[in-house]
Amino acid sequence: MRILLSQAMLDALRTAKHIPPDVQKRIDAVKPEPGSPLTYGLQLSEDAGMELSELLQWHVRTDPVSHKPTAETAAFADIIARIAETQL
């Protein structure tokens, strides 16, 4: 699977904790998409994508009033959504 990430999403991934080494290698190898320097492509296997999605769910915090991800964790929620979209 190929997931397109914004700079904010990539920055969030780089701060995530407990990323498995195989997935971390893929994150470290991310490069800008040709013709779109503000978009990055992350290539993962289906299993690695599911693993990353499940791990990032632990990073998402929601606002108790709106029940939406907090500003600090919204990028993690966006990555989870992109992984889910790619798996459809």
Secondary structure by P-SEA (a helix, b strand, c coil): cbbbbcaaaaaaaaacccccaaaaaaaaacccccccccbbbbbbcaaaaaaaaaaacccccccccccccccccaaaaaaaaaaaaaac
